Amino acid sequence: MQVIFDEDAQRDLKKMDGSERFLFHQHVKKIVETGPRRHFGHGIDAYKENVGADGRMVFTWDDDEETLRILRCFTDHKDYEKWYKSYKK
């Protein structure tokens, strides 16, 4: 399984402290092992994963190409909601 971090996700991770970044990387390993669980629906072709209390990770999953692409990483639920509402339109 190939894991790709988009530029936005890399930028998000750079803003985090070490413990937050570690938590997100642990969830990436978990997704690789278990596969995606929660699809957005509503015409958005992506998945989401809760990370900690307020964190969210948004990603795509391609079984054919064996690729996990991390689109965004949010430590704050408000930032995630703002992104989600703008992405949905």
C-alpha positions in Angstrom: 0.0 0.0 0.0 1.4 3.4 -1.1 0.6 6.3 1.2 0.7 9.8 -0.4 0.3 13.1 1.6 -1.1 15.9 -0.5 0.5 19.3 -0.1 -2.4 20.5 2.0 -2.0 17.6 4.4 1.8 18.1 4.6 1.2 21.7 5.4 -1.4 20.7 8.1 1.1 18.3 9.7 3.9 20.8 9.8 1.8 23.1 11.9 1.2 20.4 14.5 3.4 19.6 17.5 5.1 16.3 17.7 2.5 14.4 19.8 -0.3 15.5 17.4 1.7 14.5 14.3 2.5 11.1 15.9 -1.2 10.5 16.5 -2.1 11.2 12.9 0.7 8.9 11.7 -0.7 6.2 14.0 -4.1 6.5 12.3 -2.5 6.3 8.9 -1.0 2.9 9.9 -4.4 1.8 11.2 -6.1 2.8 7.9 -3.5 0.8 5.9 -4.1 -2.3 8.1 -7.9 -2.1 8.4 -9.1 -0.1 5.3 -11.4 2.8 5.3 -14.6 2.8 7.4 -16.5 6.1 7.0 -17.3 7.4 3.5 -18.5 11.0 3.2 -21.4 10.4 0.8 -23.3 13.3 -0.6 -21.2 13.2 -3.8 -17.9 13.6 -2.0 -15.6 10.8 -3.0 -13.5 10.6 0.1 -13.4 9.1 3.6 -12.9 10.6 7.0 -11.2 9.3 10.2 -11.6 10.7 13.7 -8.2 11.4 15.3 -8.3 12.0 19.0 -11.1 14.1 20.4 -11.5 16.9 17.8 -9.1 15.8 15.0 -10.2 14.6 11.5 -8.3 13.1 8.6 -9.7 13.2 5.1 -8.4 10.7 2.6 -9.1 8.8 -0.6 -8.6 5.0 -1.0 -7.9 3.2 -4.3 -7.9 -0.6 -4.0 -6.9 -1.1 -7.7 -3.8 1.1 -7.4 -3.2 0.2 -3.7 -3.0 3.9 -2.8 -4.0 5.8 0.3 -4.0 9.6 -0.4 -4.2 11.8 2.6 -6.0 15.0 1.6 -6.2 17.1 4.8 -5.5 16.7 8.5 -7.4 18.8 11.0 -6.7 19.1 14.8 -9.6 21.4 15.4 -13.2 20.4 14.6 -14.1 24.0 13.6 -11.5 24.1 10.9 -12.7 20.7 9.6 -16.4 21.9 9.5 -15.4 25.1 7.7 -13.4 23.0 5.1 -16.3 20.5 4.8 -18.9 23.1 4.1 -16.8 24.8 1.5 -15.8 21.5 -0.2 -19.4 20.3 -0.3 -20.6 23.2 -2.4 
